[in-house]
Every structure is written in C-alpha cells, then in structure tokens.
Amino acid sequence: MSGLTLAKAPTQEHLQTFEHRGFVVIDDMLSVDELDRYGEAVDEAVAKRTRWDKRKLKDRSRYEQSFRQCINLWEDAPTVRPLTFHPRIGGVAAALIRADAVRIWHDQALYKESDGRETDPHLDHDYWAIEEPRTVTAWIPFDGSTETTGAMGYVPGSHKFDITKLPISSQEAALTSKTVMRLVASRLSSLTCPADRWLFITGVRFTSRTPTKAIGPGASTP
C-alpha cells in the first residue's frame, strides 16, 4: 500500500459520491498486516466480552438475533485502541463531512452468526445521543461481506429524506409509518465488500443487513 494512495483518499470522486449517495467505498485504508492484527484483536476482545453468554440464538431478543454487539472495546482491549483512534481513518472521516476533525462517539463490533436474522432497515443516528446530524461511520468488514455472510444494504440518497426516526427491530418498526417502510424497501440495495475495502456511511441514511447463511460468525466493526 503506497503512501501516494493514502494521500489521495478521499478523492474528489469519493467526496461527491458520499454527498450524493450517503456512503462511499474506499480501498486500502489499512495495510494487510494491520487488517490481520486488528482483526485478531477484535476477535479476542469480543470473545472475552461475551464468554459468559451461553444462550442459543433462539433464546435471544429479536435485536440480539441480528448480531452480537460489543461497544467501546478500546476501554478494555488495549490492542483495539489504536484502531479506534487511527489517525488515517479519522482524517478520511473528517474530510468526507467537510470538517477539520472528528470526535468519536464509540467503536463497536458486530458479529453476524450462522442463521442470524436480518438487520432491519434503520437510522443509526436515532440511537446516538448526538444533536448534530453531520456524522459518519467507518465500517470495516474484517471477514468480507457477501450475500452468504450478510451483505450491507443501503438506500442511496436517503440521508436527504425528511425522516428522522426508524428503529432497528421489526417490532418497533411496525409502529413506523407504513409509507416510510414501503419507500425504504422499494429503494434498498445490497452491497458486498471484500475485507480490504472500507465503507464510510453518514449516520442519517437508511441501513440494513441481510440474514446470515454461512457457518460461523462474520465480523465487522464500524
């Protein structure tokens, strides 16, 4: 991975795509060694956090059936901390939202398990105690994202919709306007992504993830 490649990210094309669609894919954010090292660090941190939870998938809540979620791993996993506060990632995130710098709300690891249910269309920003709508998520598919392991789904341009609330659980979503749900469903498209490509996503666009068919967990960290 060359320094020249890093210096060019984000390009003008990246900026325009992000502003138009609400998300953008950027290659080569980290070296292969970094991806391997941080992937192992996140695996170990999640295993430690969840070692007491022996429940089967069917015994968890609908929300938990979509993924295993561990937040703020940097607090108790020193090997994850350099990833959470990686200056290269923060620099690209700031550039995409036209800011001089960014503040981190949290890191989180999401593990899609075998036969896990889909992640319902939702707005991330609705779950954050942040007033400002100009937010961005860096999503890292450590194991890659496919239709089998759970592809990411987006509604391109949905960050421009005049909609500010859409919960993640189907039970909650049932309370949301049927018109909104039909609009999201009609425009939702899936996006697969290898491990060496990163997704930067605005916090106010609609996101989902397909059900998992693969055996074993699929790791991602936004």
PLY file of the C-alpha trace (Angstrom):
ply
format ascii 1.0
element vertex 222
property float x
property float y
property float z
element edge 221
property int vertex1
property int vertex2
end_header
0.00 0.00 0.00
1.69 3.17 -1.15
1.81 6.48 0.64
0.57 8.06 -2.59
-2.63 6.02 -2.42
-3.24 7.11 1.15
-2.55 10.75 0.35
-5.23 10.76 -2.36
-8.03 9.47 -0.14
-10.61 10.78 -0.17
-10.53 11.92 -3.78
-12.94 14.44 -5.24
-14.90 11.49 -6.64
-15.12 9.97 -3.14
-16.44 13.27 -1.76
-19.04 13.65 -4.50
-20.23 10.04 -4.12
-20.52 10.40 -0.35
-22.52 13.61 -0.61
-24.79 12.24 -3.34
-25.40 8.68 -2.11
-24.72 8.97 1.63
-21.99 6.31 1.59
-18.77 5.56 -0.26
-16.34 2.63 -0.57
-12.64 3.44 -0.15
-9.85 0.94 -0.83
-6.59 0.32 1.05
-7.28 2.24 4.24
-5.03 -0.13 6.18
-2.21 -2.46 5.24
-2.73 -6.23 5.12
-0.67 -6.58 8.32
-2.87 -4.02 10.09
-6.07 -5.74 8.97
-4.80 -9.10 10.24
-3.56 -7.67 13.54
-6.66 -5.63 14.30
-8.97 -8.41 13.14
-7.40 -10.79 15.66
-7.54 -8.10 18.36
-11.27 -7.55 17.82
-11.94 -11.31 17.77
-10.19 -11.71 21.13
-11.92 -8.69 22.67
-15.38 -9.88 21.62
-14.70 -13.43 22.83
-13.70 -12.03 26.22
-16.75 -9.75 26.46
-19.24 -12.47 25.51
-17.69 -15.51 27.23
-20.46 -15.69 29.85
-23.35 -15.58 27.36
-24.19 -19.20 26.56
-27.68 -18.53 25.19
-28.67 -20.08 21.90
-29.73 -17.79 19.07
-33.43 -18.61 19.53
-33.30 -17.58 23.19
-32.11 -14.03 22.48
-34.19 -10.95 21.75
-35.02 -10.09 18.15
-32.43 -7.34 18.26
-29.75 -9.75 19.54
-30.66 -12.33 16.89
-29.41 -9.91 14.25
-25.87 -9.72 15.64
-23.62 -9.87 18.69
-22.76 -6.30 19.59
-19.85 -5.08 21.72
-19.38 -1.33 22.20
-16.31 0.68 23.19
-13.83 -2.17 23.00
-10.99 0.35 23.30
-11.81 0.76 27.00
-10.81 -2.79 27.99
-8.89 -4.04 24.93
-5.58 -2.14 24.56
-4.84 -3.89 21.26
-8.05 -2.47 19.74
-7.45 1.10 20.91
-5.00 2.04 18.07
-7.68 1.05 15.54
-10.42 3.04 17.26
-8.28 6.17 17.27
-6.43 5.54 14.00
-5.46 8.97 12.58
-5.81 7.85 8.97
-9.39 6.73 9.48
-10.26 9.86 11.42
-8.68 12.03 8.75
-10.74 10.50 5.94
-13.93 10.66 8.04
-13.37 14.36 8.75
-12.69 15.13 5.10
-15.90 13.40 3.99
-18.08 15.58 6.23
-16.02 18.70 5.42
-14.73 19.08 8.99
-11.31 19.88 10.40
-11.51 16.96 12.84
-13.98 14.42 14.24
-14.92 13.30 17.75
-15.52 9.59 18.32
-18.90 8.59 19.71
-17.99 4.90 20.08
-16.46 1.90 18.42
-18.47 -1.29 18.15
-18.02 -4.84 16.88
-20.98 -6.55 15.20
-20.80 -10.30 14.62
-23.35 -11.92 12.31
-23.77 -15.54 13.42
-24.92 -18.57 11.44
-28.69 -18.38 10.71
-28.86 -14.94 12.29
-31.85 -12.84 11.26
-31.58 -9.82 9.03
-30.79 -6.41 10.43
-33.90 -4.35 9.75
-33.65 -1.05 7.84
-32.89 1.69 10.37
-31.26 5.04 11.03
-28.05 4.91 13.08
-28.31 8.50 14.25
-31.58 7.68 16.03
-29.57 5.58 18.53
-26.92 8.19 19.28
-27.21 10.99 21.86
-25.82 13.44 19.32
-27.69 16.55 18.26
-25.66 17.33 15.16
-26.75 15.33 12.09
-23.36 15.64 10.37
-21.99 12.25 11.43
-20.11 9.42 9.73
-19.43 5.74 10.41
-16.36 3.83 9.21
-17.43 0.22 8.60
-14.71 -2.45 8.36
-15.73 -5.90 7.04
-12.83 -7.88 8.54
-14.11 -11.14 7.05
-15.59 -9.55 3.96
-19.29 -9.00 3.30
-21.21 -11.30 0.95
-24.81 -12.35 0.39
-23.99 -15.51 2.38
-22.31 -13.87 5.36
-24.65 -10.89 5.40
-24.44 -8.12 2.81
-24.89 -4.50 3.79
-28.00 -2.76 2.47
-28.45 0.95 1.79
-30.99 3.32 0.39
-28.86 5.64 -1.76
-29.66 9.28 -1.11
-31.75 8.52 1.99
-29.68 10.97 4.05
-31.64 13.65 2.18
-35.06 12.22 3.16
-37.11 14.26 5.62
-37.27 11.28 8.00
-35.51 11.33 11.37
-36.56 8.09 13.07
-36.62 4.43 12.05
-35.89 1.76 14.72
-33.84 -1.38 14.11
-36.26 -4.01 15.48
-39.16 -5.23 13.35
-41.48 -4.90 16.32
-40.56 -1.26 16.73
-40.56 -0.68 13.00
-44.17 -1.87 12.87
-45.04 1.36 14.67
-43.34 3.41 11.96
-45.33 4.79 9.05
-46.09 2.06 6.50
-45.40 4.65 3.82
-41.86 5.09 5.12
-41.24 1.34 5.22
-42.52 0.90 1.67
-40.28 3.72 0.50
-37.22 2.17 2.15
-38.00 -1.35 0.90
-38.51 -0.19 -2.68
-35.13 1.57 -2.84
-32.97 -0.72 -0.69
-29.97 -2.23 -2.46
-27.35 -4.64 -1.10
-23.61 -4.07 -1.25
-20.94 -6.76 -0.90
-17.46 -5.74 0.14
-14.11 -7.58 0.48
-12.05 -7.20 3.63
-9.64 -4.65 2.12
-12.39 -2.14 1.25
-14.00 0.24 3.74
-17.43 1.80 3.83
-17.89 5.33 5.12
-21.54 6.00 5.83
-23.49 9.03 7.01
-25.35 8.48 10.28
-28.65 9.71 8.83
-29.12 7.29 5.94
-31.12 4.04 5.96
-29.07 0.87 6.51
-29.82 -2.84 6.82
-28.00 -6.17 6.58
-29.22 -9.41 5.03
-29.69 -12.67 7.03
-26.62 -14.87 7.58
-26.42 -18.28 5.87
-22.75 -19.11 6.50
-21.48 -21.35 9.29
-19.62 -19.35 11.92
-19.58 -15.65 12.80
-18.85 -12.91 10.32
-17.04 -9.98 11.87
-17.45 -6.31 11.09
-16.53 -3.24 13.04
-17.96 0.22 12.47
0 1
1 2
2 3
3 4
4 5
5 6
6 7
7 8
8 9
9 10
10 11
11 12
12 13
13 14
14 15
15 16
16 17
17 18
18 19
19 20
20 21
21 22
22 23
23 24
24 25
25 26
26 27
27 28
28 29
29 30
30 31
31 32
32 33
33 34
34 35
35 36
36 37
37 38
38 39
39 40
40 41
41 42
42 43
43 44
44 45
45 46
46 47
47 48
48 49
49 50
50 51
51 52
52 53
53 54
54 55
55 56
56 57
57 58
58 59
59 60
60 61
61 62
62 63
63 64
64 65
65 66
66 67
67 68
68 69
69 70
70 71
71 72
72 73
73 74
74 75
75 76
76 77
77 78
78 79
79 80
80 81
81 82
82 83
83 84
84 85
85 86
86 87
87 88
88 89
89 90
90 91
91 92
92 93
93 94
94 95
95 96
96 97
97 98
98 99
99 100
100 101
101 102
102 103
103 104
104 105
105 106
106 107
107 108
108 109
109 110
110 111
111 112
112 113
113 114
114 115
115 116
116 117
117 118
118 119
119 120
120 121
121 122
122 123
123 124
124 125
125 126
126 127
127 128
128 129
129 130
130 131
131 132
132 133
133 134
134 135
135 136
136 137
137 138
138 139
139 140
140 141
141 142
142 143
143 144
144 145
145 146
146 147
147 148
148 149
149 150
150 151
151 152
152 153
153 154
154 155
155 156
156 157
157 158
158 159
159 160
160 161
161 162
162 163
163 164
164 165
165 166
166 167
167 168
168 169
169 170
170 171
171 172
172 173
173 174
174 175
175 176
176 177
177 178
178 179
179 180
180 181
181 182
182 183
183 184
184 185
185 186
186 187
187 188
188 189
189 190
190 191
191 192
192 193
193 194
194 195
195 196
196 197
197 198
198 199
199 200
200 201
201 202
202 203
203 204
204 205
205 206
206 207
207 208
208 209
209 210
210 211
211 212
212 213
213 214
214 215
215 216
216 217
217 218
218 219
219 220
220 221
